Amino acid sequence: MRGLDGVLAAIGLIIIMLSAIGVHLNNNDPLADSFDAITQLVYLFILLGMYRIHSIYSE
């Protein structure tokens, strides 16, 4: 269950970052204002990939 907690946390943060990007798009903000959220999304997808690789090789 411990590994699943991290995955659920990452998915929750992905939803928050997508919402942040959506707000910036809705407000017609420049893309630079969404840069931090986009960077965080990339990190979160890498983290999910690492969880996946770990689950494959730890079986």
Residue pairs with C-beta under 8 A, 6 or more apart in sequence:
3 51
3 54
3 55
6 47
6 51
7 48
7 51
10 44
10 47
10 48
10 51
11 48
13 40
13 44
14 41
14 44
14 45
17 37
17 38
17 40
17 41
17 44
18 41
20 34
20 37
21 34
21 37
21 38
21 41
24 33
24 34
24 37
25 34
